[in-house]
Amino acid sequence: MSKFLGVLLAVAAALPASAAPAGDDEFQVRLSVTEPAGLARKGEPISGGIPLPEGMFKTGQSFALFGQDGGQRPCQALPLVVGSDGTVRWVLVDFQDDLAAGAMNSYVLRAATPRGLPPRALKVTSGPDAVTVDTGKISFRISRADPFGLFSSVEAGGRRVVTGGRILYTDGFDGKTYAAQAPGEVKVELAGAMRATIAVKGRFKGDDQSQLQYIARITAWAGRSAVHVKYSLANSNPDHYCYRAVKQSAIELKLADAPAGVLLGASSPLAAGPEAWLAQGLGSAAPGAAKAAAGGKEIWVSKGRDDVAEGWIAAQVGQQTIWACDLYFADDPARRLAVADGSLVLSGIIERWSNPQKDSRGRETAAPYADTLRCLYDCSHLSSQYLIDFQAPAEAEQLSRAAARARHRPWLFATPEWYLQRTQGLPYGAFGTQADELLCYDRWGWKYDAKDIPGRPRKTYPRFYRGTDNHYTPEEDPLDQLLIMYLRTGKRPYFEAARSWANYWMDLYAWRTDGWRYKDGGVWWYTGPKGNRPQRLPDPVTGTRNHIPAPWAKTVQAPWTAERVSDAYFLANSKSCYCHNWGQGLLAWYCLTGDRDALEAALDRVEQDIDTQRRAFGKRPGATDEFSRDFNRASYLAHAARMLAPDDEFVRQASDFLAEVYLRRPTREPRGLVNAAKKWPRATDLKAFVGEQGLAALAESGNRIDPASGLMTDPRTGRQWYVVLNPHTWMFPPLSRAMELYYRLTGNEDAMDWTIAYGQAAARVLYQEHGLLTYGSMLVDFPARG
């Protein structure tokens, strides 16, 4: 046994045993909320996904929340994940409370009937014509029949403050502006006394070729005048590939009365006239990255890195102040907030600005992308998030603090032990906490410096990702790993970094289909691998299918330009491909936050994986004999999705299919290695694999190898065999996680038998000092069998 494996087994043995969950009548779980921004909060909406012990509670179970003073807090706890047995595995808890700056509040969740409702309970009315939400402070209506404009109307303080709106986007290729038509779906995704989330999806009138979609999720809270809006411009065309340059994407809210004045959240608040705007056209490090104007005159220009816009706008409408904060204003340019022509206009996409400053390669510095228009890649979203308050304070300083609070949302969490040991509500099951690990070190007398204990990611991640080359960090699942580290440590920096990856994973990494099944197989880089066999037609505008132009091409065909090709190439690298195909972190994000978009993105990832494996690559139970990272990661994701979306028949079938492909492979390696021995045409490269030492060992053994096939022969006995090639790489461990999870989900004994065998192979072969999951070459059964 290697020292490394010995340490792993010793750590596992030293972990404290999990206590059995309490019975229903005494069930309780300790929770906490930490104020993250150093700003006091009054009646702040707080939310968090909390796992429950398996099999304990049926749907309909009531829960009550108690503060550290022993008093009960009005709350709602709605099922987030319901197991295949009908019991609740996760609940989403929502409540409101005061938070002192930087302080931590403690709570206890009990299985009990809550006493009383909030002073102003939220009410949702879903009718055939519209959905109406009344928070007690504001009410808004979303029509099912009229063109979608975010709200058909909004009332605050007994007066109508918004009379309607429009959702628009301008196509940068044809120059046309398209307005949203009536919704195809208005769905109450979540509704209780404390909170409601309404999802609205639909298309744009006249946009028959591109068929872009709008997707809006509007969240409101009891007794609050503010709503959270996540708005996505979605490019998911079921008929053909679609690559677009977007000139503008905007939400317009028609104000009931002409604004008397406007406040702008520049680096400090600015007072302006009745019409004004604030825009971010470049990355914040550049002087002039953000600007503000009123009455046609520029009133503020940012100076650079330390002069960053707060990203909000407020309009004085009658006796009310209507305020909107773009939560990623400075992080994801180019964007704009404006009051013009009697409307509040929230633009998540505008033309970016040119920057005369160039780098050593002649590129504009601080430019968020090469073209002046925003590239919307095939099967991708471009999303914006806003907090809109229809009865906001009138004072500028209060609005600045509100913006800072909005960008740093407090979340409700349980203890690390509750997630990782007591409930095991995530796909990886039981997992040691950081406290467990340090306890082991202390018991064994191991020395360590306290400053080396991880408390934040080693790398600083931006607050918003516009993509990254998936051949580097996304070779693994950083979202999943950051969340594991958060759950192990309880340290907020891991969660903040995970938020950046979650937004990127939802918008750009996953191939989003939004209502149809993905059918174009795996992709690789800016092209498609052998066996991809895409089904959708080429894009009728660009003529491009699954091979986009490369940046080094000497000429490109309009409407492509060199800049647009550069942007598309970057985004192509940022997408999941046939082998960089993670997604389980999205499932964990959904469980912890209740973000439904994350669940939908994870299921989109399952769609791509199963189409790749079954149709494009032709894998079949009883026929497929070779497995690599693409299959192994796809298997783990499918089983993870099955655990957290057990009622999804498509996911269940995908999970069973992938499990059967492996469990019924024609040739099995009895020692638990992923792939069995087979012909090795590259045996002519033997020296490159084993070096002089290996060749000497072969000569000493007296055995021979056929360089054309890799067939080994023992001339003394006539016995022949093939070597097992490279069974030790990082490509294979996801399959052991997949099979262990499949056993937990289905009780399949073959899956567990193989998992045990793989563990033994890891101990005896793969984790020995000559293995260690490195890139180095490795042969098993060389120079002798066994």
N, C-alpha and C positions, 0 to 999 in steps of 0.2 A: 504494500500500500504506500502511495506517495505521501509525503509530509502534508501536501496541500489538501488531499482528500481526508487525511487523518484529522486535520484541523476542522474541516467542515463537519465531520461526523461527531467530533467532540463538542463543537458548538451546539449541534442539534441535541445531543444528550444532556447538555447543561441547561437548556432552556427551561424555564419554569412551566409546569403543567398548566393547561387551561382549566379554569374553574368551570363547572357545569353551569349552564344558564339557570337563573332562578325560574320558579314556576310563574304561571300567568299572573297569579294574585300578588306576587312580590317582585315582578319584573321591573327593573329600572336600569337606566344607562346614564352615566355621567357625560355631560356635554359641556362645551365651552365656546365662547366667542371672544376674539381679541380684536380690539379696534386697531386697524392697520395703518392709519395715516396721521396719527397724532392730533386728531380733531374730535372734539366732543360731539356727540350725536344725541338727538332727542327723538324718541319713538322711531328709531331706525328699522326699516324692514330687514329681517335676517332670515336666511334660508340655508338649508343643508340636507344632503341625503344621508340617512342613517340606516345601516344594515341591521336586520333582526335575526335572531337565531333561527336556523332552518326548521321549518315545520311547526313553529310555536303559535303563530297567529294567522287566523283566517282574514280575508278581506272583510271590512266592516268593523274591525277592532278599533276601539277608541284609544287615544293617547292624550295624556295631560302633561304639561310642561311646568316645572317649578323652578323659581329663581333661587339664588343663594340666600335670600332672606326668607325662604320657605313659602313665599307667596306664589300663587298660580298665575301664569302668564297666558292670556288667550292665544291659542295656536291652532293650526290645522296640520294634520299629519296624514297625507294622502299616499296611497300605494304608488310606488315608482317601479318596482319590479315584483311581479307575482310569479311564484314558481309553478312548475307543471302540476304540482299537487294542490294548487289553489291557495297555498299559504303565502303570506307577504314576506319577501326577502329584503326589500328596501322601502322605506317611507321617505317622502320629502316633507320636512318640517319647516313651516313658515310661522313667524311671529314677529313682534316688534318690541323693542326695548331701548332704554337709554344706555349709552356707552360713554364712559369718561375717556378722555384722550389717552390713547395707548394702553388702556386698561383691559383686563380680561374678566369677563363675567362667566360665572359657572351656573350650570343648570342640571336638572335631572328630568329625564323623560320616563314616565311611568305608564303602564297599561292601565288606564283609568278613564272614566268619563270626565271630560273637561267641564268645569263649572263656568257658565256664562260665556258671553260673546264679547268681542271688542266693543268699545263705546259706539263705534260706527262700523257695523258689519258690512262687508262687501256683498253686493248682490249682482248676479249675472242672469239675464233673461235671454234665452235663445229661442227666437221665433222663426217663422217661415220667411220673413222679409229681412230680418236684421238680428244682430246680437247687440244687446245693450248692457253696459257695465256701469253700476253706480257704486262709488267708493264711499259715499257719505260726504265727500268734499267736492268731487266732480262727477259728472256722468258723461259717457260718450257712447255713440252709436256707430256701428259698422254695418252698412247695408249689404245685403246679399245680391241685390239687383242692380244697383247703380255702379258706375265706374268707380273703381277703388281709389281713394285718396287718403288713405290711412284712417281718417275719421270722416264720417258723414256729418257729424256735428259733435261739439263739445260744449258742455255747460259747466260753469264754475261760479260759486256764490249766487246761484239762482239766475244767472244771466248767460246767454249764449255768447261764447268767446271765439269759437271756430264754427264756420258755417259750411265747411266742406274742404275739399282739397284735390290735388292731382298727384299722380306718380308718373314720372317721365324718364325717358332715356333718349339720348341722341346717338345714333349710329355714326361712327366716324368714317365709315366707308361710303355710305350713300347720303350722309348729311341729313337724313330725315329724323324728326323727333316723334317718338311713339308714346302715347299715353295709355295708362292701364285701363283695361276694360273691366267689366264686372267680375268679381271673384269666381273662380271655379270651385273654391272651397273656403268656407269660414267655419273653423272648428274650435270649439272650446276644449283646449288640451288639458286645462287644469282649472278647477274652480272650487273655492271654499269660502269660509267666512273671512279669511285673512288675505287671500291672494287669488288672482285669476290670470291665466295666460291664454290669449286668443291667437290662433294661427290663421293667416289669410294667404291663399295662394291663387295665382292666376296669370293671365297673359296680357300682352299689349295689343291694342287694336291696330289692325293693318300689318302687323309684324309676322306675316305668313311665312316668310322665308327663314329668318333667323329663329323665330319662335322662342325668344327669350321669355323668362318668367320673372314675376316678382314673388317674393316670399317675405312676409312680415310676421313677426311675433311681438305682440303687445302685452306687457305685464303691468297689472295695476294692483294696488294694495289698499286694504281697508283704512279709511280715514285719511288717506293721502291724496294730495292734488297732483302728484307726479306719476308718470308712467315711463317704463323702460321699453324702448323699441329696438329690435334687431331687424334690420331691413337688408335683404340680399337681392342683388340682380343676378339671376341664375341663367347660365348658358348650358342647357341640357336638351339637345335636339335629338329625338329618337330616329330621325330619318337620315340625317347626314352629319358628317363632321362640321364643326362650326367654330371659326376663329374670328373674333371681332375686335375692332378698335372702338372704344367708347369715348365719346367726347364729353358727355354729361350724363349723370344719373342723379335725380333730385326728387325730394318730397316737398310739395307745396301745400301749406295749410292756409286757407283763406280766413283772415281775421274778421271778426264780426264788425269791428269799428276801425277807423283809420288810426294808426299808431300816433301817439303824441310825441314819442321820443324812443330812442334806442340806446341800450348799453352794450358795449362790446368787450368780450373777455380777451383782450390783448395780453401782453406781459403784466399789465395792470389794467383795471377797468377804464374804459373810455366812454364818455358821454357823447352822443351823436344826435343828429336830427331825426326826423321821422323815417328816413330811408338810409340804410347803411349796410356795409358788409365787412366781413372778416374772412380772409382766405389764407391758406397755407399752400404755397406752390412748389416748395423745395424742402429738402431735409433741413431740420432746425439748425444745424451747424453753420449753414451759409448765411451771411448777412443778406437781408432782404428776402429770407425764406417765407416770412409771413407779412401780410400787409392789411391795413384797414382803411376804409374810405367812407365818407359821408357827403351827401349832396354833390357827388361827382368829384370830390377832392380827397386826396390821400391825407390821412391824419396820423398814420403810424406805420413805421417800417421796422421790422425786427433787426437787431444788430448782430445776431449770431447765437452761438451755443448757449449763452447765459441769459438770453432775452427771448424766451419761448412763450408763445401764445397759450393762454389758458383754454381757449377753444369753446367759448360760449357766446350766446347772444340773448338779449332780453328786449321785449317790446312792451311799452306801456299802452295797454288797450283799455280805455275807459278807466275803471277803478282797479283793474287787474294787471298784473305783470306776468307775461307769458315768456318763459325762459327755456332755452334748449341748450344742452351741452353735448357736443360731439366727443364721445369718450376716447376716440383715437385721432383727434384733430391734428396734433403735431406729430403723431407717430406714423401715420399712413397717408401722406400727401399724394395727390393734390385734392384739397377739399375746400368747401366754402359754406359760410353761414350768412344769411342776408335777410333783411326786411325790405321788400320792394313791391310796389303795385298792390299794397294792401295784403300781402301774403308773407308768411314766415317760410323761407326757402332753405332747406337743408340739402346741400349737394355733397354726396359722398364721392363723386367723381367730377372733376373739372379738368380742363387742359392745364398741364403743368407749365411752369414758367421756364424760360431759358436762363442759364447762368453763364455769364461771360468768363468766369473762372474755370480753367481747365486743368486736368491732371497731366502727368508726364506722357500719357498715351493720347492726349487730345480730347478726353471725355469731359463732359461737364461735371464739376464736382457737386455733390449733394443732390444730384438729379435722382429721383426715386426710380426712374426707368428711362430707357433710351429715347423712345418716341415721346412726343408731347401729349399723345392720347394714351389712355389706359388700355392695355391688352386684356381682353377677357378670353381666356383659353377655353378650349373645348371641355365640356363637362366640368365646369368650375363655377364658383360663386365669387362675387365681390360684395362684401358685407360692410355695413356701418352700424354702429350702436349709439343710441342717443338716450339721454334722460330729458324728458320734456315735462316741465312743471307749469300747469295752467293757472296756478294761484301762488306764484312765487313771491318772495320778499322783494321790495322795491329797492333796498339798499345794495349798492354795488359790492361792498365788502362781504355781505352775506352771500351774495351770488358767487363770489370767488371761492368762498369756503365750501359752498354747495358743490361746485365743480370739482374741487379736490376730494371731497367725500365720494362723489359719484365715480371717480376713477379708481377708487380703492374701496371696494365693496367688502363688508364684513361677512364672514361665513360661519355657519354652525358646524362644529366637528365633535366627534367622539374621541376617546383616547386611542393611541396607536394599538393597544392590546385589543380593544373592542373590534377594530377593523380586521386585524391580522390573525387573531387567535380565537377570540370568543365567538365570532360569527362567521368568519371566512367567507364573506359575501362577494369576493372578487375572484376572478378565474384562477389566480395563483394559489388560492387556498391559504393554509397556515404559513406564516412568514414571521421570522424573528424581528423584533423591534430593535432600535439602536440601544435602548436601555438594556435589553437582554444581552446584546453583544458586549456592552461594557461591563455588565455584571459577570459575564464569563471571564473576561480579561482580569477583573479584580480577583475573582476566586482562584484563578490559576497563577496569580502573581505576575501577570504580564505587565510590563511597563509601557506607558504611552503618555504623550504630552497632551494635556487637555485642549490646547489650542489646535491640535490636529483632528479633533472630533468634527466630522462634517456637520455643518449647519446651514450651508447654502451651496448651490451649484458652483463648481470650479470656474465655469465660464459664465460671463455676464451675457444674458440674452436680451435682445431688444424687446420693448413692450409690445411690438407688433411685427410679425414676420410677413414679408411679401414673397417669401419662398427661399429655398436654399437647395444646393445641389444634393440630390438624394443619394449620391454615391459616397457621402461623407457621414455627417451625423445621422441622417435617416437610414443608414445601414442597420441601425437598431431602432427601437421605438422610444425616442426620448420622452414623449408624453407619458407613456406608461412608466418609464423608469423614474421620472421626476415625481410622479404621483406616489410611486412606491416609497421613494425617499421621504416625501412629505408624510406619508402614513407611518413610516418607521420612526420619524424624528419629531413630527409635529411642528417643524420649522417652516414658517410662512414663505421664505424666499423660494423654496422648491415649488410651492403652489403657484406663486406669481409667475415663475418661469414656465410652469406647465400651462398656464392660461395662454401665454404667447403661442406655444406649440399647438394648443387645442384650436385656437382661431385659425391658424395656418392649416392644420390637418383638415378642418371642416371645409374651408373655402377652396383650397388649392391642391392639397395632397390627394384627397379622395377624388375618384371620378364620380361626380354627382350626376344622378340620373333623374331624380325628381319626378317619379311617376311611371318610369319604364325600367325594364331589366337591362342591365349592361350586357352588351352582346359582341364586343370587339376584342375580346381576349386580353392578354397581357401586352404591355408596351415596353419598350426599352429606349430610354433616353429620348431623342427626338424622332424616333422611328419605331418600327415594329419588329420583333424577333421572328425567326423562322417558326412557322406554325401559328402566327398571329391571326391571319386570315380575317381581316376586318369585315364586318357585315354592313355597316352604314355606308352610304354613298359619299363621294368627295364633296367638300364644301363648295356650293355653287358660286360663291363670291370669290374665294381665293384660289379655287381649283385644287386645294390641298386635302389629302386624306390623312393617312397615318404617318406620312413622311413629310415633316415640315422642312422648309429650307434651312440650311446651315449658315451660321454667321460668316463662315469663310467663303461662301459662294460668291463668285465674281459678279454675277448678275442675278437679280430676282425679278419676278414678274409682278406687276401691279395687280392688286393694291398693296402687295408686300413692298416694304422699303427696307433698307439695311437696318434702320432702327427698330422697325416692327419685327423683323426677323430676330434681332438680338433679344428683344423682350420675349418673344414666343419661345425661343430656344431656352432662355432662363426658366420660364415657367414649365416647359417640357421636362427639364431636369428636376423641377420641384414636385412633379407628380409621382404618385406611386407607380411602380412598374411591375413586371411579372415576378421579380425576385426581391425587390425592395418593397415588400407588400405587407406592412404592419397595419394595425388598426385597433388592437385591444385597449390601447390607452384612451381612445375615444369612448369606449364602453365604461371605463373607470370614471372618466370625466362626467359622463351622463349620470352615473350613480351618485357621484359626490355633489353635483350641482343641479341636476334635473334639466340640463340643457338638452332639449329634444333634438335639436339640430345635430348634436354629437352622436346620438343614437342613429339617426337617419344616415349620417355619413359613414358610420361603422357598418351598417347594413349594405350601403352602396359598395363598400370595400369587399364584403363577402360576395356580392354579385360579381364583381370583377374577377375575384379569385376563382370562383367555381366555373365561370365561363372559360377562364384561361386553362384550368386543369382539365375540365371535361371536354369542351368543344375544341379549343384551339390546340391543346397539347395531346388530346386524345387519350387521357388516362382512363383506365377501366379496371374494375375489380377482376382479379384473376388473370390480368394481362400485363399490368405495369410492373416493372422490375427495378427501376432506378429512381431515386428520390434525392432531391436537393433542397436548398433553402426555400425556393418558391413554394413547393408542396408542403414543407414542414411548417412554414409560417402561415400558409393558408389554412392548414388543419387547425392550428391553435386558435386562429381568429374565428373560424367557423364554430368551434366548440365553445369558445368564450361568448360569442353572440348567442348561441343556443342557451347558455346558462342564464343570460340576462334578458333574452327575448324568447322565452320558451314556447310562446304561442305562435311564433312565426313559422308557418309550415315550410316556407322556402328555406329558411335557415336550418330547420331540423333536417330536411332532406339533404342539404349541402353537407352538414355535419356527418350524417350517416354515410353519404357517398364517399367522402374523403377517408373516413375511417375504414370503410370496406376496401377501398383501393389499396390501402397499406396492409390491412390484416389478411387480405386474400392474395397477396403478392405470390407469384409462382415459385420464386426461389427465395428461401428464407435463410438467414444467417443464424445458426443455432445459438451463438454466443451473445446475441443481442445487439450486434452492430446494425446500423440502419440499412446499409446495402450489403448484398452478398457478393462473394467472389464472382468474377466474370473475366472474359477475355480482356487482354490489355495490349492493344496494338502499339502502345508507346513503350513497350518493354525495351525497345532500342535505346531509350533514354535512361536505362537502369542506373548508370553511374550518377546521373544528375539527381536521382532519388536517394541512393544509398551511399554514395561516395566511395572512396577507396576502402574504407573500413568495411562497408557492406559487401563490396566485391570480394574482399579477402575472406569474410565470413562465409560467403557462398562457396568459394573455392575450398575452404576447410571442411565444409559440410559434405562435399562430394555431390551435391545436388546440381541440377542444371535448369536453365530457364530458356524457353524458346523466345527469341527476341521478336518474332512476328506475332505471337499471340499471348505471351506472358505465361504460358503453361509451364508449371514446375514439374520436374520429374526426379524421383529418387531411383537411381539406376540399380540400387541393391535390391529393392523390393518391387520396382515397377510401378509404384504408387504415383499418381499424378493429381495435381490440383492447381487451381488458380489462386493468386494472391488477392487479398482484400486491399483495395487502393484507397488511401487517405480517408479512413473512417473517423478521424479525430477532429475535423475542423469545426469552426463555429457555426457552420450551416446546419448541424444536426440537432443540438439540444432542444430547439423549439418542438421537435416531434415528441420528445419524451414528456414535455409539459402538455402537449396536445393529448397524448394517449392517457396520461394520468387523469386529466380533466374529463376525457371521454368516459373513463371508467366511473368517475364520480357521478356523471350525468346519467349513465345508462346501466351501470353494473356489468359492463362487458368484461368478462374474465380474461379474454385473449388480450385486450388492451392492457390490463394490469400485468399479465404475465410478461408481455414484451417490455413494459416499463421497468419491471424488476430486472429483467435480463439486461436491459440497456444500462441500468445502474451498476450492475455487476461488471459489465464491459468497461464502463467508465472507470471503475475502481481498479480493475486489473490491467487495463490496456491504455485507455485514452488519457487518464490523468497521471500516468507515470511520467517521470521526468523527461522522457523522450517525446511525450505527446503535448499535453498542456494546451490543446486547442489552438495551437499556433498555425501560421500559414505554412510552416515547414512540411515537407513531404513525409509520408509514412506508409509502410507496407506491413500488413499482417500476414502471417504464415510465410515469412521469408527470413532466413534462407531455408527454414525447415517448417513443416506443417506444425501448427500449434505454438 
